[in-house]
Amino acid sequence: DREMVALKTAYGRYVSCGSKGEVTHEPEAIGNNEIWEPIVTESGVLFRSAHGTYLSVEDSGLLSAKLSEVAQFCFFKVLSNGKHEAVKRQEELQLRKADVRQEEINQAKRFQSFRDGKLRVSKEDTRALKKARKEGNINEAMLDRREKVKADRYCK
């Protein structure tokens, strides 16, 4: 089994290789042309397209995938924001595990419009929120609570 990757640009599009080796960065979804096989070497990382050609940099500075054999301009240094995204997900998880009252306050801060500078949170008991968390519909329960206080510009 070979490892395959899709290269995503900073604009949320995918790097694609056409049948003639032209490289674009327009597709919004992943298909066969957006799949690359990374080959890690001491010199860097090579990317082989689904057509068997290698991603390279032309003299003009543009990317192409016309070479069927490895050349000098086929090696890339790969940087990833995967570690940063993992840390961000971990922080979000910790926030979700926080006290349900604090989670409700955090959501109120996110979605409320502060016309008079006051934070409006439901004064009802949080047992219903704890039950909703266990059932998996805590966001719906919080929206219902914010709707009752009429403090959220995004709820009904």
N, C-alpha and C positions, 0 to 999 in steps of 0.2 A: 504494500500500500504506500502510495506516494502522498506526501503532504501537499496540499494545495491552498493557495491564499487568494484573496481578492484585494487589490490595492485601492484604497479609498483616498480621494483628494481632500484637501482642506475645505472644499466646497460641497462635500457630501456626494460627489460623483465617483464613478469607478473608472480605473484605467483599463482600456479595452484594446485588443489587438485584432485588426481586420485580417482577412485572408491573404492580403498582399503585403502585410507587415506594417501597415499604417497604425499608429498608436493615437488613440483619442482619449479624452477624459470627459465624455458627455453622458454615458449611460447612468441612469438613476437606479437600476436594478442589476443584479448579478446574473449573468448568463455564461455560456461556454467561453465566449471571447474575453470575459473579464476574469477568468481563472488563470492563475500563474503558479508554476511549480518553483518554489525557492530552492536553490542549491547553494549551501553554505560552503565556502572555501576559505583558505587562509587570506586570500587577496580581497575577499568581500563576498557579497551575495549575488548570485546570478538568478535571473528570472526567466524561465522557459514558458513560452506561451502554449496554448492548446494546439497550435499549428506546428510546434516543434522548433520555433525560432526563439532567439534570445533578445531580451530587451536591451537596448544599447542607446548611447548618446551619440548623435551625429555631430559632425564638425560645426554645424550651425547652432548646436545646443538643443535641438529638438530630439524627442524620443522617437525611436523606431524599433521594430522587431523584425528586421529583414535578414539578420545573420543566422545561418544555420550552424555555424561553428563559433566557439567562444573567441572573442577578440578583446583588446585592451579596454575598450569603452563599454564593456558589458558588466563590469563589477560595480556594485553599489554598496554604500554604507547605509544600513537600515536603522532608523530611529522609530520608536513606537511610543504612543501615549497610553498603551495598555496598562502600565503600572499606575498612572495617574487616574485612569478610569476605575481601576480596582480599588484604589484608596477612596475615591468619591463614592463608589457603591457601598464600601464598608461604613463610611460616615453616614450615609443615608439609612443603612440598616440599623446603626446605633440610634439614630434619631427615632426610627420606627419602634425600637424596643423601649424607648423612653416612656415615662409615665404618660398615660392617655390624656391627662389634663394638659400636660406640657405639649403634647402632640397637637391637641386642639388649639392651643394658644399659637403654636407655630403656624398652623394652617390659617388661623385668623389673621395673623400678621402678613401672610402671603397674599390673601385674597380680599381683605377688607379695605374699604376706602376710608381713610381717616379724615373725615370732614371736620370733626371737632377735636381731633387729636386723642380720642379715647379708644381703647380696645374693648370691643363688645364680645363677650364670650358667654355662652349659656351657663346659667347658674344651676342647672339640673344636675342630678347625681351622675357620676361617671360610670356607674355599674353597667348602664346600657352600652356605653362605648367599649368597655372591656368585653362584654358579651359579643358585640359586633366584631371586635378584633378577632375573637376566636372563630366566629362564623365566616370571616373573610370579607365583610362588607363595612369596614370601619369608615371608609371615605364617604360612603352613602349616608351613614349615620351622622357623621360630622356635618355634611351638607344640610341634612334635615335640621340639625340643631342650629346651624347658622341661619337657616331660613326662618326659624321661629323667632330669632332675635332681630331679624331683618337688618343685619349689619353687613351683609356680604353682597357686593354689587353683581356677583356672578351667579348667585342662586336665584331661583324662580321669583 
